[in-house]
Amino acid sequence: MPWKGEKDPYKIWLSEIILQQTRVEQGLQYYQNFIKAFPDVHKLANAPDQKVFKLWEGLGYYSRCRNLLASARFISKDLKGNFPETYDAIKNLKGVGPYTAAAISSFAFNLPFAVVDGNVFRVIARIFGIATATDSTEGKKFFTSFANELLDKKQAGIYNQAIMDFGATVCKPIAPLCSDCVFKKNCFAFQNGKINELPVKEKKISIKKRWFYYFVLQYENEVLVRERTEKDIWQHLFEFILVETAKEEDDNVILNDIAPKHFFGKKGFEIISISPLMKQQLTHQLINGRFIHLRVSQRPAVTDNCIWVKKEKLKNYAFPKFITQYLNSFFREKK
């Protein structure tokens, strides 16, 4: 990975923010695109919000992007482009928690802070036979403290990278390479047949189901879009006109009740297409929905955060993945 062995704190910070809640395989291309577009913190800080959101499009967890911009502007303006060099100062950056602060501190400045991610939790829990839940408050404190005791203080960066890589490639969550592991004679989990029982997690994620019906209103060659300004998922991204319902609705309800209620009655629009049911799984939410493409005979009254955009210009706006899937798959009519 291009960030391994990197000493530039800006690039390390960028990689760590991108990799929060993201697989390395997915984050790699985003990292490369960001470095190319914004080679230093000043370039990122001076970029328009929508340009940065567009580059982030599809990566999810957009609060990371908002925090990235806020911290970049703080570093560029208030710190004159000088990245903070102490753990506490790094941790005070918006969007940076203990894990990310430890990673930047050790990799960029070789400061003695253990990086405790899922790989490290797993390695320590299995080798030492620790059954404390890693997602509990007690567990997080214990594992962080224990990891700092184990840390090679003089080679913090190399040690942190080594144990993380070991967890990712040998002590894997599923089908770990126990027969080739250098710790197999001393590993509690291997010696006691508890590989699949450690580490322990106690929390079960509760998933909220939501039903989104997007009305893609087209007037001549323009489509109506709006910016999501509410404090909800996808804040500051663009979307079509949304009607959220409490349950799934069939085509008759959509076309004979919902659409006429919002768009000039039953004769005020022409149906171009209705998408199949689409879904996107977020961490705590399952988004279900349909896209109803309507040609309207007149422009509807719109709010301040709505704008009309030519169809061919839609690609310039940042949409959530749920909508880009629709745009890529269904929005191909030559109307």
C-alpha positions, 0 to 999 in steps of 0.5 A: 500500500502506498501509505506504508512507510510514509512519513508525511503526516498529511498523507498518513492522516488522509489515508487513515481518514479514508480507511475508517470504516472502509476496506483497504481495497476500496480505499486505495483508489480514493487515496490515490485520487485525493493525493493527485487532486490535493497533493498538500493540505493547502490544496485540500483546504482551498478546494470547494466543498462540492469538488471534495464531496464529488471525489469522496462520492461512493465512499460513504460515511460522509461526516468523515469528508466534512471533518476532513475539510474542517481539519484541513482548513484549520491546519492550513489557516490556523497552523500555517500548514504545519501538521500538529506533531503531538498525540494530543494536538493530533487528537484534537483535530476534527474527526480524529479519535484515539486510534487515528491519533496513535497511527499518525503519531507513531507512523509520522513521528515515531511517538510511543502510542499503540495503534489498536484496530480490529486486527490488534484486538484479534491478535491480542485476544487470541494469543493471550486468551482475553474474553473481555468484549472488545466493543465494551467500554471496559474492553476498549480501555483494557486492550488499549492499555495492554497494547501500550504495554506490549509496544516497542517504544523505540520502534513504535511505527514499525511495531504498530504496522507489523502487528496490524499486518500480522492480524490482516494476513495471518491471524485473520478473522476467518480461516487464520493461518494457525499452522504457519503462525509463529505464536502457535505454541503460545497462543491461548486460542489455538491451544484451547480450540477457541479460535472462532470464539475470540475476540468477543463482541457483545453488541448487536447492531440494530438496523432501522428500515427506511423507505425512500421514493425518489421522484426524478422530475424532468422538465424538457432537458432539465432534472430537479435536484436538491441538496440534503441540508438536514442532519441526517445521512448524506448531509450536503449531498444531492438527491432527487425529490424525496418522499419517505414512507413508513412502509413499502408502497406498490405502484398504484399508491405511488402513481395514484396517490403519492405522485398526484399529491405532490405534482399537479394532480393526475394529469400534470405528469407523464411516467417515463419509468419506475425502477425496480426496488433498490437497496443499500445497507448502511451500518445502522440503516437499510435504505429501500426505495424506488426511482420514479422518473416523471416528465412534468408539464410545468416547473413546480414551485421549489425551495431554496435548496433545489435547482434545475440541472441539465441531464448531462450535467448531473455527473458534476454533482455528488450523490449518495451511492444509492442514487449513483447506482440508479443513475448508472443503471437506469437513467439512460433514456434519450429523452 
